[in-house]
Structures are given as C-alpha cells and as structure tokens.
Amino acid sequence: MDIGEFIKNFATQFSVFVDNTHFRDLDEWSSLNAMAILNMISKKYAVVLKPEEMKETNSIQELFNLVNSKKGK
C-alpha cells in the first residue's frame, strides 16, 4: 500500500487531493462521504475502521497513516 494509490482511491469521491488535504474542510464533505471512504478502505485495503477512529483524522495523510497502522493486524 502506498499514499499515491490511497489518494487516488480517496479522490474518486471528490476533486483534486494531495496528502495534506484536510478533507473535513471541503464543501463536498458529508457523513455520506465518510461512509463511502470507510467502505472503500474496507474493500480495497481489508481494514475496518470505526467511525470514531476516522473522526480523529483530518488530513488524507493522517487517515492513510491510521489505515497503514492497522493493515495486517
């Protein structure tokens, strides 16, 4: 797993992103987007995050680091 692939998969829900994008500040951000991102993470990376865990992240990099830390556990 690498950050470029993760951003690509994340971006399918929005517009243009980089690793330090604060996704919660985007106009498009909603609870439905959060659920779609959690679903993408589960399907593409075999990592199940609790919504509370995702709420602790603000940038794509922080979310990537969280997913990466749980990968293989």
N, C-alpha and C positions, 0 to 999 in steps of 0.2 A: 504494500500500500504506500502511495506517495501523495504529497499535498497537491500536486498538479491534477491528478486523477480525482481526488476528493473534491477539489474546487470545481472541476468540470461537472461532476455529478450533482453537486450542490447548486451550481448555476443553472441547471435545467429548470429550476423553479423560479428563477429571477432573470436579471440582466447581467451586467459585467461585474466580475468579482476578482479580488486579489486576497492574499492570505490575511491581511489585516482589516478587511472589510468588516464593519460592525453591522451584522445583518439585522439586528433588532432596530436599528435606526432607519432602515429602508421603508419607504412608503408602502411597498408591497407586502411587508411582513405582517403575518397574522397567525393566529393559532392553527389555522388550516395548513399554512406553510410549515409550521413547526411539526405538525403530524406527518406531512409529506416528507420532510427531511428525516425524521425518525424512521419512517418506513424505508426510505432509500438506504439509510445506514444499516438497517437490519438486513435488507435484501442483498445489498452489494458488498457489505463488509462482515456480515454474520455477527454483528454486535447489537445487542439490545440495550438501549439507553432508556432510563426512566425520564419522564418529562422534567422532573425536578433536577436531574443531572444536567439536562440541556439548558435549563433556566440559569444555571451557574456560569454559562459561557456567553460571550458577547461577540467575539470575532470568529471568523472561519478557522483561523489558526488555533484558537482555544478549543473549538469543537473538534477539530482534527486531532489535537493532542489528546483529548479525552477519549475519542474513539480508538486512537492508536494505543493508548494505555490499557484499554480493555480487550483489544484484539488478542485472541489466543488464550484468554483466561477461561 
